[in-house]
Amino acid sequence: MSPKRGDDVPPPPIDDEWRLRFATNEAAKGWGELCAEAPGNSRRCFEALRSSPASNSDPDRQHRLRGRLATATLGGTTYPQWEYEVTAGGRVRYLIDEPRHTVHLVYASTRHPKDTDS
């Protein structure tokens, strides 16, 4: 997605920070909604993904998905899929591209995704 007039300017990664990219237009839109609804929590999510997207330090908030959701494919490559709980219902799902040191946001919403409900 190319930036356009009026878009926020994301800070570039420095040192060993990870690059964050939107994998879908829906994720970009959902991220904007999350930031509007919960700016503090969204910023904490941004910082966590930027610094350590595969952290296990707070498994209630940030964890790798399991079962059929443990991996997802983007551009013909399969990546591990993780989730970050931004709010009680708001979630960000992302793929970790280790070789490119990039985190691809595939889902962001103020609502919990229904595919984990059993």
DSSP file with accessible surface (Angstrom, degrees, kcal/mol):
  #  RESIDUE AA STRUCTURE BP1 BP2  ACC     N-H-->O    O-->H-N    N-H-->O    O-->H-N    TCO  KAPPA ALPHA  PHI   PSI    X-CA   Y-CA   Z-CA
    1    1 A M              0   0  126      0, 0.0    21,-0.1     0, 0.0    23,-0.0   0.000 360.0 360.0 360.0 124.5    0.0    0.0    0.0
    2    2 A S        -     0   0  101      1,-0.1     2,-0.0     0, 0.0     0, 0.0  -0.645 360.0-114.0 -84.7 139.0    1.5    3.3   -1.1
    3    3 A P        -     0   0  112      0, 0.0     2,-0.3     0, 0.0    -1,-0.1  -0.334  35.7-170.5 -68.8 152.7    1.2    6.2    1.3
    4    4 A K    >   -     0   0  140      4,-0.1     3,-2.4     1,-0.1     0, 0.0  -0.892  37.6 -62.1-138.2 168.4   -0.9    9.2    0.2
    5    5 A R  T 3  S+     0   0  247     -2,-0.3     3,-0.1     1,-0.3    -1,-0.1  -0.212 122.1  24.9 -52.7 134.2   -1.5   12.7    1.5
    6    6 A G  T 3  S+     0   0   75      1,-0.3    -1,-0.3    -3,-0.0     2,-0.1   0.247  91.3 127.2  94.5 -14.8   -3.1   12.7    4.9
    7    7 A D    <   -     0   0   61     -3,-2.4    -1,-0.3     1,-0.1     2,-0.1  -0.435  67.0-104.4 -72.7 151.2   -1.6    9.3    5.9
    8    8 A D        -     0   0  152     -2,-0.1    -1,-0.1    -3,-0.1    -4,-0.1  -0.415  30.8-123.0 -67.3 151.6    0.3    8.9    9.1
    9    9 A V        -     0   0  135     -2,-0.1    -1,-0.1    -6,-0.0     0, 0.0  -0.875  24.4-143.7 -99.0 113.7    4.1    8.6    8.7
   10   10 A P        -     0   0   97      0, 0.0     0, 0.0     0, 0.0     0, 0.0  -0.536  21.4-111.2 -77.0 143.7    5.3    5.4   10.3
   11   11 A P        -     0   0   65      0, 0.0     3,-0.1     0, 0.0     0, 0.0  -0.518  34.0-117.2 -71.4 140.0    8.7    5.6   12.0
   12   12 A P        -     0   0   96      0, 0.0     2,-0.1     0, 0.0     5,-0.0  -0.450  33.8-100.3 -73.5 150.5   11.4    3.6   10.2
   13   13 A P        -     0   0   55      0, 0.0     2,-0.3     0, 0.0     6,-0.1  -0.446  41.4-163.7 -67.9 143.9   12.9    0.6   12.1
   14   14 A I    >   -     0   0  101     -2,-0.1     3,-2.5     4,-0.1     0, 0.0  -0.913  50.4 -16.0-126.6 158.5   16.3    1.3   13.7
   15   15 A D  T 3  S-     0   0  158     -2,-0.3     0, 0.0     1,-0.3     0, 0.0  -0.270 132.6 -15.5  52.0-120.1   19.0   -0.9   15.0
   16   16 A D  T 3  S+     0   0  128      2,-0.0    -1,-0.3    35,-0.0     2,-0.0   0.198  99.8 130.9-101.6  17.8   17.5   -4.4   15.5
   17   17 A E    <   -     0   0   49     -3,-2.5     2,-0.3     1,-0.1    34,-0.2  -0.337  58.1-115.4 -67.8 153.8   13.9   -3.4   15.3
   18   18 A W        -     0   0   22     32,-3.4     2,-0.4    31,-0.1    84,-0.2  -0.635  22.2-118.7 -88.9 147.3   11.5   -5.3   13.0
   19   19 A R  E     -a  102   0A 120     82,-2.3    84,-3.4    -2,-0.3     2,-0.5  -0.681  25.9-148.6 -82.6 135.4    9.8   -3.7   10.0
   20   20 A L  E     +a  103   0A  36     -2,-0.4     2,-0.3    82,-0.2    84,-0.2  -0.920  20.9 173.7-108.6 132.2    6.0   -3.7   10.2
   21   21 A R  E     -a  104   0A 108     82,-2.7    84,-3.4    -2,-0.5     2,-0.5  -0.980  32.8-120.0-135.7 148.0    3.9   -4.0    7.1
   22   22 A F  E     -a  105   0A  86     -2,-0.3    84,-0.2    82,-0.2     3,-0.1  -0.758  18.2-169.0 -84.3 128.5    0.3   -4.4    6.3
   23   23 A A  S    S+     0   0   33     82,-3.3     2,-0.3    -2,-0.5    83,-0.2   0.680  72.9  27.4 -88.4 -20.0   -0.4   -7.6    4.3
   24   24 A T  S  > S-     0   0   46     81,-0.7     4,-1.7     1,-0.1    -1,-0.1  -0.966  72.7-124.9-139.7 155.5   -4.0   -6.6    3.5
   25   25 A N  H  > S+     0   0  113     -2,-0.3     4,-2.5     1,-0.2     5,-0.2   0.857 113.9  57.9 -64.1 -34.5   -6.0   -3.4    3.1
   26   26 A E  H  > S+     0   0  141      1,-0.2     4,-2.9     2,-0.2    -1,-0.2   0.882 104.1  50.9 -64.4 -38.6   -8.4   -4.8    5.8
   27   27 A A  H  > S+     0   0    0      2,-0.2     4,-2.5     1,-0.2    -1,-0.2   0.909 109.8  50.5 -65.6 -39.3   -5.6   -5.0    8.3
   28   28 A A  H  X S+     0   0   19     -4,-1.7     4,-1.9     2,-0.2    -2,-0.2   0.933 113.4  45.0 -63.6 -44.3   -4.6   -1.4    7.5
   29   29 A K  H  X S+     0   0  143     -4,-2.5     4,-1.9     1,-0.2    -2,-0.2   0.936 113.9  49.2 -65.0 -45.5   -8.2   -0.2    8.0
   30   30 A G  H  X S+     0   0    3     -4,-2.9     4,-2.7     1,-0.2    -2,-0.2   0.874 107.3  55.3 -63.2 -36.6   -8.6   -2.3   11.2
   31   31 A W  H  X S+     0   0   39     -4,-2.5     4,-2.7     1,-0.2    -1,-0.2   0.924 106.2  51.3 -62.6 -42.9   -5.3   -0.9   12.6
   32   32 A G  H  X S+     0   0   41     -4,-1.9     4,-1.9     1,-0.2    -1,-0.2   0.904 110.7  48.6 -59.9 -40.5   -6.6    2.6   12.1
   33   33 A E  H  X S+     0   0   69     -4,-1.9     4,-2.3     2,-0.2    -2,-0.2   0.903 111.0  50.0 -66.8 -41.3   -9.7    1.7   14.0
   34   34 A L  H  X S+     0   0    0     -4,-2.7     4,-3.2     1,-0.2     8,-0.2   0.922 109.9  50.9 -62.1 -43.0   -7.8    0.0   16.8
   35   35 A C  H  < S+     0   0   42     -4,-2.7    -1,-0.2     1,-0.2    -2,-0.2   0.878 111.9  47.4 -63.3 -36.3   -5.6    3.1   17.1
   36   36 A A  H  < S+     0   0   86     -4,-1.9    -1,-0.2    -5,-0.2    -2,-0.2   0.886 118.7  40.2 -71.1 -38.3   -8.6    5.4   17.4
   37   37 A E  H  < S+     0   0  113     -4,-2.3    -2,-0.2     1,-0.2    -3,-0.2   0.877 136.1  11.4 -79.2 -39.7  -10.3    3.2   20.0
   38   38 A A     X  +     0   0   16     -4,-3.2     4,-2.6    -5,-0.2     5,-0.2  -0.580  66.2 167.5-141.4  72.3   -7.3    2.3   22.1
   39   39 A P  H  > S+     0   0   86      0, 0.0     4,-2.3     0, 0.0     5,-0.2   0.890  78.7  49.8 -60.8 -39.9   -4.3    4.4   21.3
   40   40 A G  H  > S+     0   0   34      2,-0.2     4,-2.1     1,-0.2     5,-0.1   0.944 115.0  42.5 -64.0 -48.1   -2.3    3.4   24.3
   41   41 A N  H  > S+     0   0   47      1,-0.2     4,-2.2     2,-0.2    -1,-0.2   0.873 113.3  53.6 -66.4 -36.5   -2.8   -0.3   23.9
   42   42 A S  H  X S+     0   0    1     -4,-2.6     4,-2.7    -8,-0.2    -1,-0.2   0.903 108.2  50.2 -65.0 -39.3   -2.2    0.0   20.1
   43   43 A R  H  X S+     0   0  149     -4,-2.3     4,-2.7    -5,-0.2    -2,-0.2   0.910 109.1  51.2 -64.8 -40.9    1.1    1.8   20.7
   44   44 A R  H  X S+     0   0  142     -4,-2.1     4,-2.4     2,-0.2    -2,-0.2   0.913 110.8  49.4 -62.5 -38.8    2.2   -1.0   23.2
   45   45 A C  H  X S+     0   0    0     -4,-2.2     4,-2.8     2,-0.2     5,-0.3   0.946 110.4  50.3 -62.4 -48.7    1.3   -3.6   20.5
   46   46 A F  H  X S+     0   0   31     -4,-2.7     4,-2.5     1,-0.2    -2,-0.2   0.933 112.5  46.6 -55.2 -47.5    3.3   -1.6   17.9
   47   47 A E  H  X S+     0   0   68     -4,-2.7     4,-2.1     1,-0.2     5,-0.3   0.892 112.1  50.5 -65.3 -39.1    6.3   -1.5   20.2
   48   48 A A  H  X S+     0   0   21     -4,-2.4     4,-3.0    -5,-0.2    -1,-0.2   0.928 114.1  43.6 -65.2 -44.1    6.1   -5.2   21.1
   49   49 A L  H  < S+     0   0    1     -4,-2.8    -2,-0.2     1,-0.2    -1,-0.2   0.865 113.8  51.8 -70.2 -35.4    5.9   -6.2   17.5
   50   50 A R  H  < S+     0   0   10     -4,-2.5   -32,-3.4    -5,-0.3    -1,-0.2   0.879 122.2  29.8 -66.5 -37.9    8.7   -3.8   16.5
   51   51 A S  H  < S-     0   0   75     -4,-2.1    -2,-0.2   -34,-0.2    -3,-0.2   0.868 139.8  -0.5 -94.3 -38.2   11.0   -5.1   19.2
   52   52 A S    ><  +     0   0   52     -4,-3.0     3,-1.6    -5,-0.3    -1,-0.2  -0.516  56.3 173.7-156.6  78.3   10.2   -8.8   19.8
   53   53 A P  T 3  S+     0   0    3      0, 0.0    -4,-0.1     0, 0.0    41,-0.1   0.715  84.7  48.2 -67.6 -16.5    7.3  -10.2   17.7
   54   54 A A  T 3  S+     0   0   47     -5,-0.1     2,-0.1    28,-0.1    10,-0.1   0.014  80.9 144.8-111.2  30.6    7.9  -13.8   18.9
   55   55 A S    <   -     0   0   22     -3,-1.6     3,-0.2    -7,-0.2    -3,-0.1  -0.409  33.5-170.9 -72.2 140.4    8.1  -12.9   22.6
   56   56 A N        +     0   0  119     -2,-0.1    -1,-0.1     1,-0.1     7,-0.0   0.156  59.8 105.0-109.4  14.7    6.7  -15.4   25.1
   57   57 A S  S    S+     0   0  104      1,-0.3    -1,-0.1     2,-0.1    -2,-0.0   0.767  92.1  25.5 -71.3 -25.1    7.0  -13.0   28.1
   58   58 A D    >>  +     0   0   70      4,-0.2     4,-2.9    -3,-0.2     3,-1.6  -0.612  69.4 172.5-136.1  75.0    3.2  -12.2   28.2
   59   59 A P  T 34 S+     0   0   75      0, 0.0    -1,-0.1     0, 0.0    -2,-0.1   0.706  76.0  62.4 -64.0 -18.9    1.4  -15.3   26.7
   60   60 A D  T 34 S+     0   0  133      1,-0.1     3,-0.1    24,-0.0    -2,-0.0   0.791 118.9  26.8 -72.7 -26.7   -2.0  -14.0   27.7
   61   61 A R  T <4 S+     0   0   73     -3,-1.6    24,-3.2     1,-0.3     2,-0.4   0.781 130.9  29.7-102.1 -37.8   -1.5  -11.0   25.4
   62   62 A Q  E  < S+B   84   0A   9     -4,-2.9     2,-0.3    22,-0.2    -1,-0.3  -0.979  74.0 138.8-133.2 121.2    1.0  -12.2   22.8
   63   63 A H  E     -B   83   0A  55     20,-2.3    20,-2.8    -2,-0.4     2,-0.3  -0.994  51.2 -99.2-158.2 158.3    1.2  -15.8   21.6
   64   64 A R  E     -B   82   0A 107     -2,-0.3    18,-0.3    18,-0.2     6,-0.1  -0.605  45.4-117.5 -78.8 138.9    1.6  -18.0   18.6
   65   65 A L        -     0   0   11     16,-2.4     2,-0.2    -2,-0.3    16,-0.2  -0.387  30.8-140.0 -73.6 159.4   -1.6  -19.5   17.3
   66   66 A R    >   +     0   0  217     -2,-0.1     3,-1.5     3,-0.1     5,-0.1  -0.679  52.7   6.6-118.0 171.4   -2.1  -23.2   17.4
   67   67 A G  G >  S-     0   0   65      1,-0.3     3,-1.8    -2,-0.2     4,-0.3  -0.292 128.4  -5.6  62.3-136.8   -3.6  -25.9   15.2
   68   68 A R  G 3  S+     0   0  184      1,-0.3     3,-0.4     2,-0.1    -1,-0.3   0.689 137.8  54.6 -66.6 -16.6   -4.8  -24.9   11.8
   69   69 A L  G <  S+     0   0   22     -3,-1.5    -4,-0.3     1,-0.2    -1,-0.3   0.438  78.1  96.1 -95.4   1.5   -4.1  -21.3   12.6
   70   70 A A  S <  S+     0   0   20     -3,-1.8    11,-2.8    -6,-0.1     2,-0.3   0.777  93.9  23.8 -65.0 -26.5   -0.4  -21.9   13.6
   71   71 A T  E     -E   80   0B  66     -3,-0.4     2,-0.3    -4,-0.3     7,-0.1  -0.939  64.8-172.5-135.2 159.6    0.8  -20.9   10.1
   72   72 A A  E     -E   79   0B  25      7,-2.1     7,-3.0    -2,-0.3     2,-0.4  -0.979  22.2-121.7-147.9 156.3   -0.5  -18.9    7.2
   73   73 A T  E     +E   78   0B  91     -2,-0.3     2,-0.4     5,-0.2     5,-0.2  -0.846  24.9 176.3-106.7 136.2    0.7  -18.3    3.7
   74   74 A L  E >  S-E   77   0B  51      3,-2.9     3,-1.7    -2,-0.4    -2,-0.0  -0.986  74.8 -10.8-137.5 122.0    1.6  -15.0    2.2
   75   75 A G  T 3  S-     0   0   83     -2,-0.4     3,-0.1     1,-0.3    -1,-0.1   0.833 129.6 -53.6  59.7  33.2    2.9  -14.7   -1.3
   76   76 A G  T 3  S+     0   0   71      1,-0.2     2,-0.4     0, 0.0    -1,-0.3   0.434 117.7 106.7  83.6  -0.9    3.4  -18.4   -1.6
   77   77 A T  E <   -E   74   0B  67     -3,-1.7    -3,-2.9     2,-0.0     2,-0.4  -0.918  63.9-135.7-114.0 138.0    5.5  -18.7    1.6
   78   78 A T  E     +E   73   0B  83     -2,-0.4    -5,-0.2    -5,-0.2    -7,-0.0  -0.787  26.9 179.9 -94.7 133.8    4.3  -20.1    4.8
   79   79 A Y  E     -E   72   0B  21     -7,-3.0    -7,-2.1    -2,-0.4     2,-0.1  -0.912  36.2 -94.7-128.4 155.9    5.0  -18.3    8.0
   80   80 A P  E     -E   71   0B  40      0, 0.0    16,-1.7     0, 0.0     2,-0.5  -0.479  42.4-139.4 -66.8 139.6    4.3  -18.8   11.7
   81   81 A Q  E     - C   0  95A  15    -11,-2.8   -16,-2.4    14,-0.2     2,-0.3  -0.915  23.1-179.6-110.2 130.3    1.2  -16.9   12.7
   82   82 A W  E     -BC  64  94A  18     12,-2.9    12,-2.3    -2,-0.5     2,-0.4  -0.761  13.5-145.7-120.8 165.9    0.9  -15.0   16.0
   83   83 A E  E     -BC  63  93A   7    -20,-2.8   -20,-2.3    -2,-0.3     2,-0.4  -0.993   2.9-160.4-136.6 142.8   -1.7  -12.9   17.7
   84   84 A Y  E     -BC  62  92A  17      8,-2.9     8,-2.1    -2,-0.4     2,-0.9  -0.991  17.0-139.6-122.4 125.8   -1.6   -9.9   20.0
   85   85 A E  E     + C   0  91A  51    -24,-3.2     6,-0.2    -2,-0.4     3,-0.1  -0.765  25.7 172.5 -85.8 107.0   -4.5   -9.0   22.2
   86   86 A V        -     0   0    0      4,-1.6     2,-0.2    -2,-0.9    -1,-0.2   0.897  69.1  -4.9 -82.3 -44.6   -4.8   -5.2   22.0
   87   87 A T  S    S-     0   0   24      3,-1.4    -1,-0.2   -46,-0.0   -49,-0.0  -0.788  93.3 -78.9-134.6-177.5   -8.1   -4.9   23.9
   88   88 A A  S    S+     0   0   90     -2,-0.2    23,-0.0     1,-0.2    22,-0.0   0.873 133.2  12.5 -55.5 -36.9  -10.6   -7.4   25.4
   89   89 A G  S    S+     0   0   24     21,-0.2    -1,-0.2    22,-0.1     2,-0.2   0.691 108.4  96.4-109.4 -26.2  -12.0   -7.9   21.9
   90   90 A G        +     0   0    0     22,-0.1    -4,-1.6    20,-0.1    -3,-1.4  -0.453  50.5 178.1 -76.3 134.4   -9.4   -6.2   19.6
   91   91 A R  E     -CD  85 109A  23     18,-1.9    18,-2.0    20,-0.4     2,-0.4  -0.966  23.1-158.0-135.2 152.4   -6.8   -8.4   18.0
   92   92 A V  E     -CD  84 108A   0     -8,-2.1    -8,-2.9    -2,-0.3     2,-0.4  -1.000  13.3-165.0-125.7 127.2   -3.8   -8.1   15.7
   93   93 A R  E     +CD  83 107A   9     14,-2.8    13,-2.0    -2,-0.4    14,-1.6  -0.924  15.7 174.1-110.3 142.9   -2.7  -11.2   13.8
   94   94 A Y  E     -CD  82 105A   0    -12,-2.3   -12,-2.9    -2,-0.4     2,-0.4  -0.977  28.2-132.9-149.9 156.5    0.7  -11.2   12.1
   95   95 A L  E     -CD  81 104A   1      9,-2.4     9,-2.6    -2,-0.3     2,-0.7  -0.904  22.3-135.9-110.3 139.8    3.2  -13.4   10.3
   96   96 A I  E     - D   0 103A  10    -16,-1.7     2,-1.0    -2,-0.4     7,-0.2  -0.861  13.3-168.8-103.2 114.4    6.8  -13.4   11.2
   97   97 A D  E  >> - D   0 102A   2      5,-2.9     5,-2.1    -2,-0.7     4,-0.6  -0.805   8.5-178.2-100.4  87.6    9.2  -13.3    8.2
   98   98 A E  T >45S+     0   0  125     -2,-1.0     3,-1.3     1,-0.2    -1,-0.2   0.914  75.2  53.6 -58.1 -48.5   12.5  -14.1    9.9
   99   99 A P  T 345S+     0   0  121      0, 0.0    -1,-0.2     0, 0.0    -2,-0.0   0.865 117.7  37.3 -59.8 -33.8   14.8  -13.8    6.9
  100  100 A R  T 345S-     0   0  168     -3,-0.3    -2,-0.2     2,-0.2   -81,-0.2   0.404 104.0-128.5 -96.1   0.7   13.5  -10.3    6.0
  101  101 A H  T <<5 +     0   0   67     -3,-1.3   -82,-2.3    -4,-0.6     2,-0.4   0.918  64.8 137.5  51.9  46.4   13.2   -9.2    9.7
  102  102 A T  E   < -aD  19  97A   9     -5,-2.1    -5,-2.9   -84,-0.2     2,-0.5  -0.966  49.6-150.9-129.4 141.1    9.6   -8.2    8.8
  103  103 A V  E     -aD  20  96A   0    -84,-3.4   -82,-2.7    -2,-0.4     2,-0.6  -0.959  14.8-155.4-109.2 123.1    6.3   -8.6   10.6
  104  104 A H  E     -aD  21  95A  22     -9,-2.6    -9,-2.4    -2,-0.5     2,-0.6  -0.896   7.9-145.2-102.7 114.1    3.3   -8.8    8.2
  105  105 A L  E     +aD  22  94A   7    -84,-3.4   -82,-3.3    -2,-0.6   -81,-0.7  -0.707  26.3 168.3 -79.3 116.8    0.0   -7.7    9.8
  106  106 A V  E     +     0   0A  33    -13,-2.0     2,-0.3    -2,-0.6   -12,-0.2   0.581  65.4  22.1-104.2 -16.0   -2.7   -9.9    8.2
  107  107 A Y  E     + D   0  93A  66    -14,-1.6   -14,-2.8   -80,-0.1     2,-0.3  -0.970  56.2 164.1-153.6 133.9   -5.6   -9.0   10.6
  108  108 A A  E     + D   0  92A   5     -2,-0.3     2,-0.3   -16,-0.2   -16,-0.2  -0.937  19.1 144.7-149.5 129.4   -6.4   -6.1   12.8
  109  109 A S  E     - D   0  91A  10    -18,-2.0   -18,-1.9    -2,-0.3   -79,-0.1  -0.985  55.4-126.4-161.4 154.6   -9.8   -5.4   14.3
  110  110 A T  S    S+     0   0   25     -2,-0.3     2,-0.4   -20,-0.2   -21,-0.2   0.569  98.0  70.9 -77.7  -9.1  -11.6   -4.0   17.3
  111  111 A R  S    S-     0   0  166    -20,-0.1   -20,-0.4   -21,-0.1   -21,-0.1  -0.871  92.4-109.5-111.9 143.6  -13.5   -7.3   17.2
  112  112 A H        -     0   0   47     -2,-0.4   -22,-0.1   -22,-0.1     2,-0.1  -0.442  39.3-110.3 -66.5 135.0  -12.3  -10.8   18.1
  113  113 A P    >   -     0   0   10      0, 0.0     3,-0.7     0, 0.0     4,-0.1  -0.424  19.3-142.2 -67.0 141.7  -11.9  -13.0   15.1
  114  114 A K  G >  S+     0   0  155      1,-0.2     3,-1.4     2,-0.1    -2,-0.1   0.606  84.3  85.0 -82.4 -11.2  -14.5  -15.8   15.1
  115  115 A D  G 3  S+     0   0   60      1,-0.3    -1,-0.2     3,-0.0   -46,-0.1   0.652  86.8  54.9 -71.9  -9.4  -12.2  -18.5   13.7
  116  116 A T  G <  S+     0   0   48     -3,-0.7    -1,-0.3     2,-0.1     2,-0.2   0.549  84.2 104.2 -95.7  -7.9  -10.8  -19.4   17.2
  117  117 A D    <         0   0   94     -3,-1.4    -3,-0.0    -4,-0.1     0, 0.0  -0.521 360.0 360.0 -74.1 136.8  -14.3  -20.0   18.7
  118  118 A S              0   0  170     -2,-0.2    -2,-0.1     0, 0.0    -1,-0.0  -0.866 360.0 360.0-114.6 360.0  -15.1  -23.6   19.2
